[in-house]
Amino acid sequence: MASEAVSTDTSQIKEWRSIVTLIVFVVTNLIVLFPFHVPLYIPKFIWHGLWDSMSAMRIVGKRPRNHVNTDSNEEISKPSNFEIFRFPMDFSTAPIIADLFLLAILAIGRQEVHDGTVGADGISPIDIMVFFLTLAYIAISIDASGLIRWLAFKVLQKAGKNGHLLYFYLYAFFFALATFAGNDPIILSGTAFLAYMTRVSSNIEHPRAWIYAQFAVANIGSAIMVSSNPTNLVLAGAFGIKFIHYTANMIVPVVVTAVVVFPFLLYIVFPGEELIPRSIKLHELPSEIKNKKPVNPNIPNARGISEEEEDDDEQTGTLSLEEIMNPFLDKSGAIFGAVVIAATLITILAVNASREGGHGEFQVYWVSLPGAFITLCWDLGLGWMNRKETREIARKGREAIALAQAERSQRRDKLHREGSDEKTAQILERTESPDDLSIVKDGQESPLGNTSNAKGLGIKDTNVSKAAGNTPSTATTTSEKGFDEKDEISNDKQAPTTNPDGSRPASSEHDEERAGEINKTGDNAREPTTLASLVASEYRWLQETFPTVMAVLSHLPLQLVPFALAMFVLVQALVTKGWVPVFAYGWSHWVGKTGTIGAIGGMGFLAVILCNFAGTNIGTTILLCRVVQAWVAIDQQNGTVITQRTFWATVYSMAIGVNYGAFSTAFSASLAGMLWRDILYRKHIKVRSLDFARMNLPIIAVSMVVGCVVLIGEVYITRSTDAYVS
């Protein structure tokens, strides 16, 4: 760490641009904590003009026309003159907007943007992001192969029906996995697995004991290795820590924390038998499903109609049980990915440990990038070799879904017609004489005399159905549409588009799939091909041909890149405007009064609190690293000695705090927390913000106390009182 390059000037904090910079930083972090949408009112003539222009250029399809509701039971709402576009203000947009605003008022310039993206003072944001994303690709590719869910199934089998033993096995499994692969794969697969498992268990009333333990242990385990969490990468780069040295200093506090937290969760936080029963009763999987070949969930529409019936409790229960008791596993992909990630991590640790000092020209992404490229090539090659099988599975799934939708449409139309007939019969019953016969027109009763008068006016008997809101032409069109779709699907299976041996011609596969996108009934048949439809068609083709690659790319935390880089720039603005040195002076006074124990407790507390209020744990790590760098520079200028013990106690307590802080009081304390919440929501498990804070407060309190106490003992044993030299 080049402390002499760190600014310690605080004279600028009284300037208006400096004050605005601090306000913008605080507001940005509040927006990340409490995201919202800003409604933008766009005049309809502008909106329609832009849409029609893009439609004329064949970029998008025709603008949908508004249909006026003529139901007599509902008032016709007055059409608005504006289209409302809701612009998101969250972690993906707020930091970027803040940087642009500061650039506009000249509060920051080229130097801040350069130092916040390319790097300064040992922190290289772009290098960190490349390393993290490339390693994440390998880890998520292993997850896409089904290995994690399959291993979780084996853990379930080994524990049997013993609830407490299963709780321990899953806890230990997630901890070990987080240590080497990071918390993202656990959040992606482990969360869904627990949601399924608790749903198909008849005596687990609520999944909270399982999901909160999983989230906590995933973030505890990710603190051991530098490669497991981007916060660790930032910290190691800022202070020139070798990866092996980081692990050697973190492993004891983290392992002890994990050991103590488990019985605390089991017997104190979640003691109820309804949460962690001693004997778990899982529903039985039907034999026909148990013996069925597992379906690759990465293939779109692979489960066909089953994916459309998630509202059916019985159907959903069967699917959930199948997910955990008959999991998909790509053995070759899992083995290859495990070998690649093991080789990558071993090489990184070996090369990093062999360097002299904490810095050097070697960048760790030089190892992870080739590893990710090799894994990508493997996934592409495997997808291309199996393309016929995966496309066929996707095609059958699409056909099953289309058939089910057509049948549902027919049933709805039939029920609608029956309801219309019943309504007409009620109207006829209310008439006292044939002369008083009325029909309903556009939702209103219109007296037209008797039936003969109606016929004389050219009104057919079927007009009664039309008056009830369902014209014969509409009903016939809908019915014919459903029949045509069903007939088309049936004919597609029998169509002479196969070779004599029964296989489908390879040359026409792509064309058929593209044609299938626009070969629909009704208005869609007249829709011209547009850029949007071509992109959608090509995207679906990629999903069906390379399911693993597309699944991994969709799960990569790409939104982390603009967020982290923008936060780096914001923190660099605080440095140049004198605010970080102000914070560093405050920290220097605190450490001078409280010593090493105060440094550990204070930094741990600050790290956890700021994770919730300073742009997730990544933003917190960036800010605190800059503060510690400025603290070292200030004390060196003042001639004050910072001991090895105090300095490294501060650094490693920060490491504990920013990792553990992810499971504290707010989902936005980490990107993993927001991902965890979204996955649970998709699995019909809603976790409220208040419940999240209430459940995590005792867990984070015990975890931090244990981790910091162990760290105190460790630094007093392993670190001397010699002066720290950066």
C-alpha positions in Angstrom: 0.0 0.0 0.0 1.5 3.3 -1.1 0.4 5.4 1.8 2.4 8.4 0.7 0.1 8.7 -2.3 -3.0 9.0 -0.1 -4.3 12.5 0.4 -4.7 13.7 4.0 -5.8 17.3 3.2 -9.0 18.3 4.9 -9.1 21.9 3.9 -11.6 21.4 1.1 -14.5 20.2 3.2 -15.9 23.7 3.6 -16.3 24.2 -0.2 -19.8 23.9 -1.6 -18.7 21.2 -4.0 -17.3 19.1 -1.2 -20.5 19.5 0.9 -22.6 18.5 -2.2 -20.3 15.5 -2.7 -21.0 14.2 0.8 -24.7 14.8 0.5 -24.8 12.9 -2.9 -22.9 10.0 -1.3 -25.4 9.8 1.6 -28.4 10.1 -0.7 -27.1 7.5 -3.1 -26.7 5.0 -0.3 -30.2 5.7 1.0 -31.6 5.0 -2.4 -29.7 1.7 -2.6 -31.2 0.9 0.8 -34.7 2.0 -0.1 -35.1 1.7 -3.9 -38.1 3.2 -5.7 -39.4 4.1 -9.1 -39.8 7.6 -10.6 -42.9 7.9 -12.8 -42.1 9.7 -16.0 -45.2 11.1 -17.8 -44.7 11.0 -21.6 -47.4 12.6 -23.8 -49.2 9.9 -25.8 -48.6 11.6 -29.1 -44.8 11.5 -28.5 -45.0 7.9 -27.2 -47.2 6.8 -30.2 -45.1 8.7 -32.6 -41.9 7.1 -31.4 -43.5 3.6 -31.4 -45.0 4.0 -34.9 -41.6 5.3 -36.2 -39.8 2.3 -34.8 -42.6 0.0 -36.1 -42.2 1.6 -39.6 -38.5 0.8 -39.4 -39.3 -2.8 -38.4 -37.6 -2.4 -35.1 -40.6 -3.4 -33.0 -44.1 -4.7 -33.8 -47.2 -2.7 -34.3 -48.5 -0.7 -31.4 -51.2 -2.5 -29.5 -54.6 -0.8 -29.7 -56.5 0.0 -26.6 -59.8 -1.9 -26.2 -62.7 -0.1 -24.7 -64.5 -2.0 -21.9 -68.2 -2.1 -22.5 -69.2 -4.1 -19.5 -72.2 -2.4 -17.9 -70.9 -3.3 -14.4 -67.8 -1.2 -14.9 -67.5 2.5 -15.6 -65.5 3.4 -18.7 -62.4 5.1 -17.5 -61.4 8.3 -19.3 -58.4 7.6 -21.5 -55.2 9.3 -20.2 -53.2 11.7 -22.3 -49.9 10.4 -21.0 -48.0 7.1 -20.9 -46.3 6.4 -17.6 -42.8 5.0 -17.6 -41.5 4.0 -14.2 -37.7 4.6 -14.1 -36.0 2.5 -11.4 -33.9 4.2 -8.8 -31.9 1.4 -7.2 -28.3 0.0 -6.9 -28.0 -0.3 -10.6 -28.9 3.3 -11.5 -28.4 5.5 -8.4 -24.5 5.4 -8.2 -24.2 6.1 -12.0 -26.6 9.0 -11.8 -24.7 10.3 -8.8 -21.3 10.2 -10.7 -22.8 11.9 -13.7 -24.2 14.7 -11.4 -20.9 15.2 -9.7 -19.2 15.4 -13.1 -21.8 17.9 -14.3 -21.1 20.3 -11.4 -17.3 19.7 -11.7 -17.1 18.2 -8.2 -15.1 15.3 -9.8 -13.1 15.1 -12.9 -10.9 12.8 -15.0 -8.6 11.9 -12.2 -11.4 10.6 -9.9 -12.9 8.6 -12.7 -9.6 7.1 -13.6 -8.6 6.2 -10.0 -12.1 4.9 -9.3 -12.1 2.5 -12.3 -8.6 1.8 -13.4 -7.3 1.9 -9.9 -5.2 3.7 -7.3 -3.4 3.0 -4.0 -3.3 -0.8 -4.6 -7.0 -1.1 -5.5 -7.6 -2.0 -9.1 -11.4 -2.1 -9.6 -11.4 -3.4 -13.2 -9.0 -6.2 -12.4 -11.1 -7.2 -9.4 -14.3 -7.3 -11.4 -12.7 -9.4 -14.2 -11.3 -11.9 -11.7 -14.6 -12.1 -9.8 -16.7 -12.6 -12.9 -14.5 -15.1 -14.6 -14.2 -17.2 -11.4 -18.0 -16.8 -10.9 -18.6 -18.2 -14.4 -16.7 -21.4 -13.5 -18.6 -21.7 -10.2 -22.0 -21.1 -11.7 -21.3 -23.5 -14.6 -20.7 -26.2 -12.0 -24.0 -25.2 -10.4 -25.8 -25.4 -13.8 -24.5 -28.9 -14.2 -26.7 -29.8 -11.2 -23.8 -30.8 -9.0 -24.8 -28.7 -6.0 -28.4 -29.9 -6.0 -27.3 -33.5 -6.5 -24.9 -33.2 -3.6 -27.6 -31.7 -1.4 -29.8 -34.7 -2.4 -27.0 -37.0 -1.2 -26.8 -35.1 2.0 -30.5 -35.6 2.4 -30.2 -39.3 1.8 -27.4 -39.7 4.3 -29.3 -37.9 7.0 -32.4 -39.9 6.4 -35.4 -38.7 8.4 -33.4 -37.4 11.3 -34.2 -33.6 11.2 -31.4 -32.4 13.5 -28.8 -34.5 11.7 -30.0 -33.2 8.3 -29.9 -29.6 9.6 -26.2 -30.1 10.7 -25.3 -31.9 7.4 -26.8 -29.1 5.3 -25.1 -26.5 7.5 -21.7 -28.1 7.1 -22.2 -28.7 3.4 -23.1 -25.1 2.7 -20.2 -23.9 4.8 -17.6 -26.0 2.9 -19.1 -25.1 -0.4 -19.0 -21.3 0.4 -15.4 -21.6 1.4 -14.2 -22.7 -2.1 -16.9 -21.6 -4.5 -18.3 -18.5 -2.8 -21.8 -17.7 -1.7 -23.4 -17.1 -5.1 -23.7 -20.8 -6.1 -25.2 -21.5 -2.7 -27.7 -18.7 -3.1 -28.7 -19.8 -6.6 -29.1 -23.6 -6.0 -29.2 -24.0 -2.2 -32.1 -21.6 -1.7 -34.3 -23.3 -4.3 -33.4 -26.7 -2.8 -34.4 -25.7 0.7 -37.6 -24.1 -0.6 -38.6 -27.4 -2.3 -37.5 -29.5 0.6 -39.5 -27.6 3.2 -42.5 -27.5 0.9 -42.7 -31.3 0.5 -42.2 -32.0 4.2 -45.4 -32.5 6.0 -44.2 -31.5 9.4 -42.0 -28.4 8.7 -44.5 -25.6 9.1 -42.2 -22.8 8.0 -38.8 -22.8 6.2 -37.3 -19.9 8.2 -34.9 -22.0 10.3 -33.4 -23.6 7.1 -33.2 -20.5 4.9 -31.8 -18.1 7.5 -29.2 -20.7 8.5 -28.2 -21.2 4.9 -27.9 -17.5 4.2 -25.8 -16.9 7.3 -23.4 -19.8 6.8 -23.0 -18.9 3.2 -21.6 -15.5 4.1 -19.6 -16.8 7.0 -17.9 -19.4 4.9 -17.1 -16.9 2.1 -14.9 -15.0 4.5 -12.1 -17.6 4.5 -10.7 -17.3 1.0 -10.0 -14.1 -1.0 -11.6 -15.6 -4.2 -14.9 -16.3 -2.5 -16.2 -12.8 -2.2 -15.4 -9.5 -4.1 -15.1 -7.7 -0.7 -12.2 -9.9 0.1 -10.6 -9.0 -3.3 -10.9 -5.3 -2.6 -9.4 -5.7 0.9 -6.5 -7.9 -0.2 -5.7 -5.5 -3.0 -5.8 -2.4 -0.9 -3.3 -3.7 1.7 -1.2 -6.0 -0.5 -2.2 -9.2 1.3 -1.1 -12.5 -0.1 -4.1 -14.9 -0.6 -2.5 -17.6 1.6 -1.8 -15.1 4.4 -5.3 -13.8 4.3 -6.7 -17.4 4.6 -4.3 -18.3 7.4 -5.4 -15.3 9.4 -9.2 -15.7 8.8 -9.7 -19.4 9.0 -9.6 -19.7 12.8 -12.1 -16.9 13.6 -14.4 -18.0 10.9 -14.4 -21.7 11.7 -15.0 -21.0 15.4 -17.8 -18.7 14.5 -19.4 -21.4 12.4 -19.0 -24.0 15.2 -20.6 -21.7 17.8 -23.4 -20.4 15.6 -24.8 -23.9 14.7 -26.0 -24.9 18.2 -27.1 -21.3 18.8 -29.4 -21.6 15.7 -30.6 -25.0 16.6 -31.4 -24.6 20.3 -31.8 -20.8 20.8 -33.0 -19.0 17.7 -35.1 -21.9 16.1 -35.9 -24.3 19.0 -39.4 -25.2 17.9 -40.2 -28.7 16.7 -42.4 -27.3 14.0 -39.3 -25.5 12.5 -36.7 -28.3 12.9 -38.5 -31.5 13.7 -36.5 -34.4 15.1 -38.0 -36.6 12.4 -38.7 -35.2 9.0 -41.6 -36.7 7.0 -41.2 -36.2 3.3 -44.0 -37.0 0.9 -43.4 -40.1 -1.3 -42.4 -39.6 -4.9 -44.6 -41.6 -7.3 -42.7 -44.5 -8.8 -43.3 -43.4 -12.4 -41.6 -40.1 -11.6 -38.9 -41.7 -9.5 -37.8 -43.9 -12.4 -38.1 -41.1 -15.0 -35.0 -39.5 -16.5 -34.4 -36.2 -14.8 -35.0 -33.1 -16.9 -32.4 -30.5 -17.5 -33.9 -27.3 -15.9 -31.6 -25.1 -18.1 -33.6 -26.1 -21.2 -36.5 -23.7 -21.8 -40.0 -25.3 -21.4 -38.3 -28.5 -20.5 -41.0 -29.5 -18.1 -43.7 -28.6 -20.5 -47.2 -28.1 -19.0 -45.8 -28.6 -15.5 -44.2 -25.2 -15.6 -47.7 -23.7 -16.4 -49.4 -25.3 -13.4 -47.5 -23.8 -10.5 -50.8 -22.6 -9.0 -52.0 -26.1 -8.6 -50.9 -27.1 -5.1 -50.8 -30.8 -5.8 -48.9 -30.4 -9.1 -46.5 -28.0 -7.4 -45.9 -30.4 -4.6 -45.0 -33.2 -7.0 -42.7 -30.9 -9.0 -41.0 -29.8 -5.8 -40.5 -33.4 -4.6 -39.1 -34.3 -8.0 -36.6 -31.4 -7.9 -35.0 -32.8 -4.7 -35.5 -36.5 -5.0 -34.8 -36.9 -8.7 -32.3 -34.1 -9.5 -30.7 -33.6 -12.8 -26.9 -34.1 -13.0 -24.6 -33.6 -16.0 -21.8 -35.8 -14.8 -19.2 -34.8 -17.5 -19.9 -31.1 -17.0 -19.7 -31.4 -13.2 -16.4 -33.3 -13.2 -14.9 -30.9 -15.8 -16.0 -27.8 -13.9 -14.7 -29.2 -10.6 -11.3 -29.9 -12.1 -11.0 -26.5 -13.7 -12.0 -24.5 -10.6 -9.6 -26.6 -8.4 -6.8 -26.1 -10.9 -7.5 -22.4 -11.1 -7.6 -21.8 -7.3 -4.5 -23.9 -6.6 -2.6 -22.0 -9.4 -3.7 -18.6 -8.0 -2.7 -19.5 -4.5 0.6 -20.9 -5.6 1.5 -18.0 -7.8 0.2 -15.4 -5.3 2.2 -17.0 -2.5 5.4 -17.1 -4.6 5.4 -13.3 -5.2 7.7 -11.2 -3.1 5.7 -8.6 -1.2 2.0 -7.9 -1.6 2.3 -6.3 -5.1 3.7 -7.2 -8.4 3.0 -7.2 -12.0 1.1 -10.5 -11.8 -2.7 -10.1 -11.8 -4.9 -13.0 -10.6 -7.3 -12.7 -13.5 -4.5 -13.9 -15.7 -5.2 -17.3 -14.3 -9.0 -17.1 -13.8 -9.7 -15.7 -17.3 -8.2 -18.7 -19.2 -10.0 -21.1 -16.8 -13.3 -19.4 -17.5 -12.6 -19.5 -21.3 -11.8 -23.2 -21.2 -15.1 -23.8 -19.2 -17.0 -21.7 -21.8 -15.6 -23.7 -24.7 -16.5 -26.9 -22.9 -20.1 -25.7 -22.4 -20.4 -24.5 -26.0 -19.0 -27.8 -27.3 -21.2 -29.9 -25.1 -24.3 -27.9 -26.1 -23.6 -28.2 -29.8 -23.1 -31.9 -29.6 -26.4 -32.4 -27.7 -28.3 -29.7 -29.7 -30.7 -32.2 -31.3 -31.8 -33.6 -28.0 -32.1 -30.3 -26.2 -34.1 -28.7 -29.1 -36.4 -31.7 -29.3 -37.1 -31.4 -25.5 -37.8 -27.7 -25.8 -40.0 -28.2 -28.9 -42.1 -30.8 -27.1 -42.4 -28.6 -24.1 -43.6 -25.6 -26.2 -46.1 -27.8 -28.0 -47.5 -29.1 -24.7 -47.8 -25.5 -23.3 -49.4 -24.2 -26.4 -51.9 -27.1 -26.4 -52.7 -26.5 -22.7 -53.2 -22.8 -23.3 -55.5 -23.5 -26.3 -57.6 -25.9 -24.2 -57.8 -23.4 -21.4 -58.9 -20.8 -23.8 -61.7 -23.1 -25.2 -62.9 -23.8 -21.7 -63.0 -20.1 -20.8 -64.9 -19.4 -24.0 -67.4 -22.2 -23.2 -67.9 -21.0 -19.7 -68.3 -17.5 -21.0 -71.0 -18.6 -23.5 -72.8 -20.6 -20.9 -72.8 -17.6 -18.6 -74.1 -15.4 -21.4 -76.9 -17.9 -22.1 -77.8 -17.9 -18.5 -77.9 -14.1 -18.4 -80.1 -14.0 -21.5 -82.5 -16.5 -19.9 -82.8 -14.3 -16.9 -83.6 -11.4 -19.1 -86.3 -13.4 -20.9 -87.8 -14.5 -17.6 -88.1 -10.9 -16.5 -90.2 -10.0 -19.5 -94.0 -10.0 -18.9 -95.1 -10.4 -22.5 -93.5 -10.9 -25.9 -94.1 -7.3 -26.7 -91.8 -6.3 -23.8 -88.9 -8.4 -25.1 -85.6 -6.5 -24.7 -82.1 -7.4 -25.6 -78.9 -6.1 -24.2 -76.9 -3.9 -26.6 -73.5 -2.6 -25.6 -74.2 -3.4 -22.0 -77.6 -1.6 -22.0 -81.1 -3.1 -22.3 -82.7 -1.7 -25.5 -86.5 -2.4 -26.1 -86.9 -3.6 -29.7 -90.4 -5.0 -29.5 -91.2 -8.7 -30.0 -89.2 -11.3 -31.8 -90.8 -10.6 -35.1 -90.0 -7.0 -34.8 -86.4 -7.9 -34.1 -86.3 -10.1 -37.1 -87.9 -7.4 -39.1 -85.1 -5.1 -38.2 -82.7 -7.7 -39.5 -81.5 -8.9 -36.0 -80.8 -12.6 -35.9 -81.4 -14.8 -33.0 -77.7 -14.9 -32.3 -77.7 -11.2 -31.5 -78.7 -12.1 -28.0 -75.3 -13.7 -27.6 -73.7 -10.7 -29.1 -75.6 -8.4 -26.8 -74.3 -10.3 -23.8 -70.7 -9.3 -24.7 -69.6 -12.4 -26.7 -70.4 -12.1 -30.4 -70.8 -15.3 -32.4 -67.9 -14.2 -34.6 -65.7 -13.7 -31.6 -66.7 -17.0 -30.0 -66.2 -18.8 -33.3 -62.8 -17.1 -33.9 -61.6 -18.0 -30.4 -62.8 -21.5 -30.7 -61.4 -21.9 -34.2 -58.1 -20.4 -32.9 -57.9 -22.9 -30.2 -58.8 -25.7 -32.6 -56.3 -24.6 -35.2 -53.5 -24.4 -32.6 -54.3 -27.8 -31.4 -54.7 -29.2 -34.9 -51.5 -27.5 -36.0 -49.6 -29.0 -33.1 -51.1 -32.4 -33.9 -50.3 -32.1 -37.6 -46.8 -30.9 -36.7 -46.1 -34.3 -35.1 -47.3 -36.1 -38.2 -46.0 -33.7 -40.8 -43.7 -35.1 -43.4 -40.8 -33.0 -42.2 -38.6 -36.0 -41.1 -36.1 -38.1 -42.8 -36.9 -41.7 -43.8 -35.2 -42.8 -40.6 -37.4 -40.6 -38.5 -34.9 -37.9 -37.7 -35.6 -34.2 -38.4 -33.5 -32.6 -41.2 -30.7 -30.6 -39.6 -30.8 -27.9 -42.3 -34.3 -27.0 -41.6 -34.2 -27.0 -37.8 -33.3 -23.4 -37.3 -35.7 -22.2 -40.1 -38.6 -24.1 -38.5 -37.9 -22.6 -35.1 -37.8 -19.1 -36.6 -40.9 -19.7 -38.6 -42.6 -21.1 -35.5 -42.3 -17.7 -33.8 -44.4 -15.9 -36.4 -46.5 -18.8 -37.5 -49.4 -18.0 -35.2 -53.1 -17.5 -35.7 -55.1 -14.2 -35.7 -53.4 -10.8 -35.9 -49.9 -12.2 -35.3 -50.0 -14.0 -38.6 -50.1 -10.6 -40.3 -47.3 -9.1 -38.1 -44.1 -8.5 -40.1 -40.8 -9.8 -38.9 -39.1 -7.1 -36.8 -35.7 -6.7 -35.1 -37.3 -7.4 -31.7 -38.9 -10.6 -33.0 -35.6 -11.7 -34.6 -33.7 -11.0 -31.4 -36.3 -13.0 -29.4 -36.2 -15.9 -31.9 -32.4 -15.9 -31.8 -32.3 -15.8 -28.0 -34.6 -18.7 -27.8 -32.5 -20.6 -30.3 -29.4 -20.0 -28.2 -31.2 -21.2 -25.1 -32.3 -24.4 -26.7 -28.9 -25.0 -28.4 -26.6 -23.9 -25.6 -28.7 -24.2 -22.4 -25.8 -24.3 -20.0 -24.0 -21.2 -21.4 -27.2 -19.2 -21.5 -28.2 -20.3 -18.0 -24.8 -19.3 -16.6 -24.8 -15.9 -18.4 -28.2 -15.1 -17.1 -27.1 -15.8 -13.5 -23.7 -14.0 -13.7 -23.8 -11.0 -11.3 -23.2 -8.6 -14.2 -25.1 -5.8 -12.4 -22.3 -5.8 -9.9 -19.8 -4.3 -12.4 -21.4 -0.8 -13.0 -22.5 -0.7 -9.3 -19.0 -1.4 -8.0 -17.2 0.9 -10.4 -19.6 3.7 -9.7 -19.1 3.3 -6.0 -15.4 3.3 -6.4 -15.7 6.7 -8.1 -17.9 8.0 -5.4 -15.5 7.0 -2.6 -12.6 8.5 -4.6 -14.6 11.7 -4.7 -14.8 11.7 -0.9 -11.0 11.2 -0.8 -10.2 14.1 -3.0 -12.8 16.4 -1.4 -11.2 15.8 2.1 -14.0 13.7 3.7 -12.1 10.4 3.9 -9.2 12.1 5.7 -11.7 13.6 8.1 -13.1 10.1 8.9 -9.5 8.8 9.2 -8.6 11.5 11.8 -11.6 10.3 13.8 -10.5 6.7 13.5 -7.0 7.7 14.6 -8.4 9.3 17.8 -10.5 6.3 18.5 -7.6 3.8 18.2 -5.4 6.1 20.2 -7.9 6.0 23.1 -8.9 2.3 22.9 -5.9 0.4 21.5 -6.0 -2.9 19.7 -9.2 -4.2 21.4 -11.0 -1.0 20.5 -9.7 -1.2 17.0 -11.2 -4.7 16.6 -14.5 -3.8 18.2 -14.9 -0.5 16.5 -14.0 -1.6 13.0 -16.2 -4.7 13.3 -19.1 -2.6 14.5 -18.6 0.1 11.8 -18.3 -2.6 9.0 -21.6 -4.2 9.9 -23.5 -1.0 10.3 -22.2 0.5 7.1 -23.0 -2.6 5.1 -26.6 -1.6 5.6 -26.1 2.1 4.9 -23.1 2.5 2.6 -24.0 0.8 -0.6 -23.9 -2.9 0.4 -20.8 -4.6 1.8 -18.8 -3.8 -1.4 -19.4 -0.1 -1.0 -18.5 -0.4 2.7 -15.2 -2.2 2.0 -14.2 0.4 -0.6 -14.9 3.2 1.9 -13.2 1.6 4.9 -10.1 0.6 3.0 -9.7 4.2 1.9 -10.2 5.4 5.5 -7.6 2.9 6.9 -5.1 3.9 4.1 -5.6 7.6 5.1 -5.2 6.7 8.8 -1.8 5.1 8.1 -0.7 8.1 6.1 -1.9 10.6 8.8 0.0 8.7 11.6 3.1 8.5 9.6 3.0 12.3 8.9 2.4 12.9 12.6 5.2 10.5 13.7 2.8 8.3 15.5 3.6 4.6 15.6 0.9 2.1 14.5 1.9 -1.4 15.7 1.7 -4.5 13.6 -0.8 -5.9 16.1 -3.2 -2.9 15.9 -3.0 -2.5 12.1 -3.7 -6.1 11.2 -6.3 -6.3 13.9 -8.1 -3.5 12.2 -7.8 -5.0 8.7 -9.0 -8.5 9.7 -11.9 -7.2 11.9 -13.0 -5.3 8.8 -12.8 -8.5 6.8 -15.0 -10.2 9.3 -17.5 -7.3 9.5 -18.0 -6.9 5.7 -18.6 -10.6 5.2 -20.8 -11.1 8.3 -22.6 -7.8 7.7 -24.4 -9.4 4.7 -26.8 -11.1 7.1 -27.6 -8.2 9.4 -30.7 -5.9 9.1 -31.3 -5.1 5.4 -31.4 -7.1 2.2 -29.4 -4.4 0.5 -26.4 -5.1 2.9 -25.2 -7.4 0.0 -26.2 -8.2 -3.5 -26.4 -11.8 -2.4 -29.2 -10.8 0.0 -31.2 -9.2 -2.7 -30.7 -12.3 -4.9 -31.7 -14.6 -2.0 -34.9 -12.6 -1.4 -35.9 -12.7 -5.1 -35.3 -16.4 -5.4 -37.5 -17.1 -2.3 -40.2 -14.8 -3.7 -40.3 -16.8 -6.9 -40.7 -20.0 -4.8 -43.7 -18.4 -3.1 -41.8 -17.7 0.1 -42.1 -14.0 1.0 -39.6 -12.6 3.5 -40.5 -9.2 4.9 -37.8 -6.7 5.7 -38.8 -6.5 9.3 -38.6 -10.3 9.7 -35.3 -10.3 8.0 -33.8 -7.8 10.5 -35.5 -9.5 13.5 -34.2 -12.9 12.7 -30.7 -11.8 11.8 -30.0 -9.5 14.7 -29.3 -12.3 17.3 -27.3 -14.3 14.6 -25.1 -11.3 13.6 -24.6 -10.3 17.2 -23.3 -13.7 18.3 -21.3 -14.2 15.1 -19.5 -10.8 15.4 -18.8 -11.3 19.2 -17.3 -14.8 18.6 -15.3 -13.7 15.5 -13.9 -10.6 17.2 -13.0 -12.4 20.4 -11.2 -15.1 18.6 -9.4 -12.5 16.5 -8.3 -10.6 19.6 -6.6 -13.8 20.9 -5.1 -14.5 17.5 -3.5 -11.1 17.0 -2.1 -11.0 20.5 -0.4 -14.4 19.9 0.7 -14.0 16.3 1.4 -10.2 15.9 4.2 -8.1 17.5 4.2 -4.6 18.8 6.7 -3.5 16.2 5.8 -0.5 14.1 3.8 -1.2 10.9 5.5 -0.1 7.7 3.4 0.2 4.6 
